[in-house]
Amino acid sequence: MVARVIDATEMRVNTFLLIDGSAFQVKKMDISKTGKHGHSKVRFEAVNIFTGKKKVQVVPGHDKFEVPMIDKRNGQVLSVHGNMASIMDSESFENLDLEIGEGVEGIVEGGNVEYWDVEGEKLLKRAL
């Protein structure tokens, strides 16, 4: 479910976008002004929030982008096995198995964590 649609000129640094069905976060962007007969162009660098891969694109300023709905939720860590954590949602008591990504530290059994539900995909963000 997409929350809204924005023009390319409306995006800012740290905006989340759906590109090719995956969620990306904009890290850098430049907007060139219109010419005598041309349109403005937007050059941006975005990083996939699940894989960390970078994508660079140049698009016309009037192109539309979908902004994903991000549901930020809390849970309790039930167990940790290698780079996987079993988590129980604090509200729905649903059990999830999420991968502990790079840069996520302090995940211990019995601790609380924040995870994101981005268009049906879940991402472990940080320990609370």
Backbone as a chain_set.jsonl record, in Angstrom:
{"seq": "MVARVIDATEMRVNTFLLIDGSAFQVKKMDISKTGKHGHSKVRFEAVNIFTGKKKVQVVPGHDKFEVPMIDKRNGQVLSVHGNMASIMDSESFENLDLEIGEGVEGIVEGGNVEYWDVEGEKLLKRAL", "coords": {"N": [[0.835, -1.158, 0.0], [0.733, 2.086, -0.981], [1.628, 5.154, 0.389], [1.68, 7.793, -0.628], [2.175, 9.809, -3.618], [4.823, 11.514, -5.125], [6.338, 14.297, -6.903], [9.479, 14.322, -8.668], [10.943, 16.612, -8.077], [10.063, 17.226, -5.548], [11.249, 15.538, -3.75], [13.563, 15.032, -1.035], [16.71, 14.903, 0.766], [17.063, 11.905, 2.587], [14.47, 11.07, 2.079], [12.136, 8.452, 1.544], [11.692, 6.174, -1.124], [9.931, 4.205, -3.584], [11.504, 2.218, -5.814], [11.593, 0.317, -8.616], [10.076, -1.568, -7.224], [11.328, -1.895, -4.773], [12.312, -0.542, -1.572], [13.971, 2.505, -1.199], [16.32, 4.862, 0.184], [16.91, 8.263, -0.149], [20.074, 9.644, -0.499], [21.756, 11.644, -1.596], [21.112, 14.517, -3.611], [20.505, 16.54, -6.522], [19.105, 19.343, -8.149], [18.609, 20.505, -11.336], [18.103, 23.599, -12.945], [15.458, 24.777, -15.101], [15.831, 25.049, -18.655], [15.844, 27.152, -21.613], [14.088, 25.852, -23.378], [13.737, 23.509, -22.09], [13.238, 20.995, -19.501], [13.379, 20.798, -15.903], [15.902, 18.823, -14.306], [16.461, 16.028, -12.181], [18.96, 14.705, -10.257], [19.792, 11.955, -8.405], [21.078, 10.01, -5.664], [20.423, 6.944, -4.254], [19.95, 4.553, -1.614], [19.337, 1.144, -1.167], [17.25, 0.055, 1.394], [17.198, -2.487, 2.419], [19.237, -4.103, 1.248], [21.437, -2.411, 0.955], [22.545, -1.579, -1.419], [23.611, 0.831, -3.832], [21.966, 3.196, -5.937], [21.987, 5.256, -8.747], [20.323, 7.835, -10.364], [19.07, 9.864, -13.055], [16.436, 11.91, -13.652], [13.56, 13.436, -15.273], [12.143, 16.431, -13.852], [9.391, 16.325, -13.503], [8.687, 13.691, -13.208], [7.041, 11.034, -11.487], [7.139, 9.577, -8.224], [6.641, 6.873, -6.0], [5.979, 6.908, -2.536], [6.775, 4.812, 0.053], [4.709, 3.22, 2.565], [5.693, 3.204, 5.844], [5.72, 1.308, 8.64], [6.511, 1.669, 11.858], [7.491, -0.404, 14.418], [7.571, -2.006, 17.675], [9.258, -4.628, 19.441], [9.995, -7.656, 21.324], [12.983, -9.419, 21.899], [13.176, -12.816, 21.513], [14.982, -14.923, 21.048], [18.39, -15.345, 19.905], [20.159, -16.417, 17.123], [23.014, -16.771, 15.644], [23.085, -14.664, 12.939], [20.406, -14.19, 12.986], [17.343, -13.194, 14.5], [14.749, -14.008, 16.71], [11.706, -12.546, 17.145], [9.095, -11.113, 19.117], [6.219, -9.334, 18.471], [5.218, -6.378, 20.162], [2.594, -5.47, 20.29], [0.781, -7.104, 18.733], [1.625, -9.634, 19.391], [2.762, -11.349, 17.576], [5.053, -13.697, 16.195], [8.256, -13.273, 14.769], [10.931, -13.937, 12.506], [13.793, -12.315, 12.02], [16.512, -10.956, 10.145], [19.619, -9.913, 11.472], [21.011, -7.084, 10.532], [23.966, -5.445, 9.117], [25.536, -3.037, 11.169], [23.566, -2.973, 13.047], [23.442, -3.171, 16.388], [23.739, -4.501, 19.73], [21.679, -6.327, 20.145], [20.104, -8.472, 22.19], [18.968, -11.4, 23.948], [15.781, -11.133, 25.388], [15.815, -8.394, 25.277], [14.551, -5.223, 23.992], [13.498, -4.183, 20.733], [13.382, -2.123, 17.755], [11.533, -2.462, 14.818], [10.89, -2.229, 11.301], [8.084, -2.278, 9.152], [7.922, -2.383, 5.897], [6.032, -1.984, 3.274], [5.165, -4.671, 3.518], [7.555, -6.081, 3.803], [9.907, -6.855, 6.306], [12.206, -5.229, 8.51], [14.875, -5.186, 10.691], [15.773, -2.631, 12.798], [16.993, -1.307, 15.15], [18.308, -1.664, 18.525], [16.529, -1.068, 21.516]], "CA": [[0.0, 0.0, 0.0], [1.56, 3.266, -1.135], [1.059, 6.252, 1.158], [1.468, 8.957, -1.488], [2.987, 9.939, -4.822], [5.434, 12.837, -5.184], [7.162, 14.624, -8.063], [10.913, 14.181, -8.41], [11.454, 17.852, -7.484], [9.609, 17.304, -4.154], [12.047, 14.675, -2.871], [14.645, 15.64, -0.291], [17.614, 13.923, 1.348], [16.425, 11.016, 3.567], [13.133, 10.665, 1.65], [12.041, 7.056, 1.124], [11.038, 6.013, -2.417], [9.851, 2.871, -4.163], [12.121, 2.16, -7.139], [11.563, -1.069, -9.101], [9.437, -2.421, -6.235], [12.099, -1.948, -3.529], [12.376, 0.722, -0.843], [15.262, 3.177, -1.216], [16.415, 6.121, 0.899], [17.7, 9.224, -0.907], [21.242, 10.104, 0.255], [22.213, 12.889, -2.214], [20.302, 14.913, -4.764], [20.721, 17.85, -7.143], [18.06, 19.719, -9.098], [19.071, 21.504, -12.292], [17.025, 24.511, -13.319], [14.958, 24.628, -16.466], [16.479, 25.828, -19.699], [14.922, 27.946, -22.417], [13.056, 24.965, -23.9], [13.852, 22.21, -21.44], [12.642, 20.744, -18.192], [14.373, 20.601, -14.848], [16.337, 17.439, -14.128], [16.812, 15.681, -10.806], [19.946, 13.631, -10.145], [19.814, 11.527, -7.011], [21.694, 8.751, -5.261], [19.589, 6.319, -3.236], [20.473, 3.299, -1.09], [18.301, 0.18, -0.82], [17.288, -0.071, 2.853], [17.337, -3.897, 2.783], [20.497, -4.676, 0.786], [22.517, -1.433, 1.029], [23.076, -1.268, -2.749], [23.391, 2.208, -4.253], [21.418, 3.406, -7.273], [22.081, 6.645, -9.174], [19.425, 8.074, -11.489], [18.76, 11.22, -13.495], [15.068, 11.851, -14.156], [12.916, 14.748, -15.416], [11.574, 16.923, -12.608], [7.963, 16.045, -13.381], [8.459, 12.258, -12.981], [6.373, 10.713, -10.227], [7.686, 8.495, -7.419], [5.801, 6.419, -4.908], [6.596, 6.915, -1.214], [6.206, 3.65, 0.729], [4.223, 3.363, 3.926], [6.606, 2.555, 6.776], [5.107, 1.117, 9.952], [7.583, 1.446, 12.835], [6.912, -1.191, 15.493], [8.48, -2.48, 18.715], [9.129, -6.038, 19.779], [10.923, -8.203, 22.301], [13.822, -10.481, 21.348], [13.002, -14.095, 22.202], [16.241, -15.657, 20.96], [19.329, -14.917, 18.871], [20.914, -17.541, 16.57], [23.891, -16.249, 14.589], [22.654, -13.341, 12.498], [18.936, -14.177, 12.974], [16.721, -12.945, 15.801], [13.333, -14.316, 16.819], [11.134, -11.379, 17.806], [7.653, -11.1, 19.348], [5.677, -7.991, 18.387], [4.704, -5.935, 21.457], [1.156, -5.212, 20.233], [0.007, -8.226, 18.191], [2.234, -10.859, 19.907], [3.159, -12.16, 16.427], [6.468, -14.073, 16.215], [8.942, -12.994, 13.513], [12.358, -14.238, 12.419], [14.393, -11.243, 11.236], [17.966, -10.959, 10.044], [20.316, -8.798, 12.112], [21.835, -6.505, 9.481], [25.195, -4.761, 9.511], [25.286, -1.762, 11.816], [22.589, -3.156, 14.126], [24.2, -3.713, 17.513], [23.069, -4.507, 21.021], [20.523, -7.23, 20.144], [20.302, -9.539, 23.168], [17.734, -12.078, 24.335], [15.033, -10.413, 26.413], [15.864, -6.956, 25.016], [13.538, -4.656, 23.109], [14.011, -3.701, 19.457], [12.477, -1.457, 16.826], [11.619, -2.984, 13.459], [10.038, -1.533, 10.344], [7.319, -3.033, 8.162], [7.928, -1.543, 4.695], [5.296, -2.632, 2.182], [5.107, -6.114, 3.728], [8.878, -6.619, 4.154], [10.277, -6.424, 7.651], [13.617, -4.855, 8.638], [15.29, -4.908, 12.059], [16.496, -1.356, 12.739], [17.89, -0.965, 16.257], [17.953, -2.093, 19.873], [16.022, 0.041, 22.333]], "C": [[0.888, 1.233, 0.0], [0.874, 4.431, -0.432], [0.758, 7.457, 0.27], [2.408, 8.914, -2.687], [3.518, 11.367, -4.853], [6.136, 13.032, -6.519], [8.63, 14.485, -7.681], [11.476, 15.433, -7.748], [11.021, 18.017, -6.028], [10.45, 16.454, -3.214], [13.17, 15.473, -2.227], [15.571, 14.534, 0.206], [16.886, 13.22, 2.483], [14.969, 10.691, 3.251], [13.183, 9.199, 1.237], [11.228, 6.987, -0.155], [10.92, 4.537, -2.764], [10.416, 2.948, -5.573], [12.207, 0.693, -7.52], [11.029, -2.023, -8.025], [10.179, -2.554, -4.916], [12.154, -0.566, -2.886], [13.804, 1.246, -0.831], [15.173, 4.453, -0.392], [17.353, 7.03, 0.127], [18.827, 9.739, -0.015], [21.787, 11.431, -0.269], [21.265, 13.231, -3.347], [20.66, 16.32, -5.219], [19.578, 18.1, -8.108], [18.648, 20.78, -10.02], [17.876, 22.344, -12.716], [16.629, 24.298, -14.774], [15.758, 25.499, -17.417], [15.434, 26.609, -20.476], [13.776, 27.081, -22.939], [13.019, 23.634, -23.167], [13.125, 22.133, -20.116], [13.753, 20.631, -17.162], [14.698, 19.115, -14.747], [16.715, 17.235, -12.669], [17.781, 14.514, -10.866], [19.989, 13.246, -8.675], [20.517, 10.192, -6.856], [20.847, 8.2, -4.126], [20.185, 4.966, -2.862], [19.299, 2.409, -0.714], [18.37, -0.081, 0.681], [17.44, -1.522, 3.302], [18.708, -4.456, 2.42], [21.679, -3.719, 0.892], [23.11, -1.069, -0.317], [22.663, 0.138, -3.166], [22.861, 2.253, -5.679], [21.478, 4.899, -7.563], [21.183, 6.815, -10.392], [19.345, 9.563, -11.789], [17.4, 11.139, -14.169], [14.551, 13.267, -14.381], [12.222, 15.143, -14.112], [10.101, 16.602, -12.423], [7.656, 14.555, -13.228], [7.875, 12.04, -11.593], [7.073, 9.54, -9.548], [6.706, 8.156, -6.312], [6.606, 6.444, -3.619], [5.964, 5.762, -0.434], [5.684, 3.993, 2.126], [5.138, 2.553, 4.834], [5.938, 2.517, 8.141], [6.225, 0.758, 10.928], [6.969, 0.783, 14.064], [7.996, -1.617, 16.483], [8.228, -3.947, 18.988], [10.157, -6.441, 20.818], [11.679, -9.359, 21.66], [13.629, -11.737, 22.181], [14.285, -14.902, 22.202], [17.081, -15.105, 19.819], [20.128, -16.141, 18.443], [21.748, -17.015, 15.406], [23.473, -14.841, 14.215], [21.124, -13.252, 12.372], [18.426, -13.952, 14.395], [15.244, -13.295, 15.712], [12.708, -13.241, 17.696], [9.629, -11.561, 17.964], [7.199, -9.645, 19.337], [5.019, -7.613, 19.72], [3.186, -5.724, 21.46], [0.354, -6.439, 19.816], [0.484, -9.589, 18.7], [2.57, -11.86, 18.799], [4.657, -12.464, 16.543], [7.065, -13.895, 14.83], [10.38, -13.462, 13.618], [12.97, -13.219, 11.477], [15.905, -11.341, 11.269], [18.534, -9.726, 10.733], [21.3, -8.253, 11.083], [23.096, -5.863, 10.032], [24.838, -3.418, 10.118], [24.247, -1.846, 12.928], [23.306, -3.863, 15.263], [23.351, -3.707, 18.768], [21.827, -5.381, 21.076], [20.835, -8.39, 21.089], [18.949, -10.144, 23.515], [17.081, -11.332, 25.493], [15.016, -8.915, 26.209], [14.742, -6.514, 24.092], [14.198, -4.085, 21.866], [12.925, -2.919, 18.719], [12.658, -2.117, 15.467], [10.614, -2.262, 12.598], [9.349, -2.542, 9.454], [7.159, -2.111, 6.957], [7.269, -2.324, 3.57], [5.313, -4.149, 2.304], [6.437, -6.767, 4.045], [9.292, -6.037, 5.488], [11.785, -6.257, 7.764], [13.903, -4.512, 10.098], [16.163, -3.673, 12.054], [17.471, -1.149, 13.883], [17.395, -1.577, 17.563], [17.489, -0.869, 20.658], [16.6, 0.017, 23.721]], "O": [[1.714, 1.401, 0.898], [-0.317, 4.669, -0.632], [-0.3, 8.073, 0.399], [3.318, 8.087, -2.753], [2.769, 12.319, -4.637], [6.489, 12.063, -7.191], [8.977, 14.527, -6.501], [12.395, 15.333, -6.935], [11.565, 18.873, -5.331], [10.374, 16.629, -1.998], [13.663, 16.452, -2.789], [15.247, 13.354, 0.079], [16.173, 13.859, 3.256], [14.289, 10.088, 4.082], [14.166, 8.754, 0.645], [10.199, 7.652, -0.277], [11.711, 3.716, -2.298], [9.879, 3.654, -6.427], [12.835, -0.094, -6.811], [11.485, -3.163, -7.93], [9.711, -3.256, -4.021], [12.055, 0.452, -3.57], [14.737, 0.517, -0.493], [14.107, 5.056, -0.273], [18.464, 6.629, -0.219], [18.576, 10.214, 1.092], [22.235, 12.263, 0.52], [20.683, 12.344, -3.971], [21.06, 17.17, -4.425], [19.13, 17.188, -8.802], [19.125, 21.819, -9.563], [16.762, 21.834, -12.83], [17.373, 23.716, -15.563], [16.288, 26.543, -17.038], [14.282, 26.717, -20.054], [12.624, 27.516, -22.947], [12.322, 22.717, -23.6], [12.483, 23.088, -19.677], [14.913, 20.398, -17.501], [13.869, 18.262, -15.063], [17.22, 18.143, -12.008], [17.481, 13.469, -11.444], [20.195, 14.093, -7.806], [20.551, 9.366, -7.768], [20.58, 8.899, -3.149], [20.839, 4.315, -3.678], [18.374, 2.848, -0.031], [19.44, -0.405, 1.196], [17.779, -1.768, 4.459], [19.289, -5.208, 3.202], [22.824, -4.171, 0.918], [24.086, -0.322, -0.369], [21.545, 0.584, -2.905], [23.256, 1.45, -6.524], [21.071, 5.714, -6.735], [21.266, 6.038, -11.343], [19.525, 10.405, -10.91], [17.22, 10.399, -15.136], [15.041, 14.207, -13.755], [11.769, 14.281, -13.359], [9.609, 16.607, -11.294], [6.487, 14.181, -13.129], [8.18, 12.772, -10.651], [7.544, 8.62, -10.217], [6.033, 9.028, -5.762], [7.772, 6.051, -3.6], [4.744, 5.731, -0.27], [6.156, 4.927, 2.774], [5.336, 1.357, 4.619], [5.628, 3.556, 8.725], [6.815, -0.319, 10.84], [6.049, 1.323, 14.679], [9.185, -1.592, 16.167], [7.121, -4.448, 18.79], [11.066, -5.68, 21.149], [11.088, -10.181, 20.96], [13.877, -11.743, 23.387], [14.65, -15.498, 23.215], [16.564, -14.484, 18.89], [20.709, -16.83, 19.281], [21.232, -16.837, 14.303], [23.497, -13.932, 15.045], [20.609, -12.341, 11.724], [18.999, -14.451, 15.363], [14.567, -12.924, 14.754], [13.117, -13.043, 18.84], [8.962, -12.089, 17.075], [7.716, -8.819, 20.09], [4.341, -8.437, 20.335], [2.558, -5.79, 22.517], [-0.637, -6.784, 20.461], [-0.181, -10.597, 18.464], [2.654, -13.063, 19.043], [5.439, -11.6, 16.939], [6.471, -14.307, 13.834], [10.984, -13.395, 14.689], [12.707, -13.244, 10.275], [16.502, -11.748, 12.266], [17.997, -8.626, 10.596], [22.312, -8.891, 10.794], [23.277, -5.75, 11.245], [23.935, -2.735, 9.634], [24.068, -0.886, 13.676], [23.728, -5.011, 15.125], [22.357, -2.985, 18.852], [20.995, -5.203, 21.966], [21.726, -9.195, 20.818], [17.915, -9.488, 23.394], [17.747, -10.948, 26.454], [14.275, -8.216, 26.9], [14.065, -7.342, 23.483], [15.313, -3.568, 21.926], [11.735, -3.033, 19.01], [13.783, -2.314, 15.01], [9.611, -1.745, 13.09], [9.945, -3.539, 9.048], [6.362, -1.173, 6.986], [7.879, -3.219, 2.984], [5.46, -4.845, 1.3], [6.459, -7.905, 4.514], [9.054, -4.861, 5.764], [12.551, -7.033, 7.193], [13.246, -3.645, 10.675], [17.193, -3.652, 11.38], [18.643, -0.85, 13.65], [16.231, -1.955, 17.693], [18.007, 0.233, 20.471], [16.28, 0.879, 24.539]]}, "num_chains": 1, "name": "protein.A"}
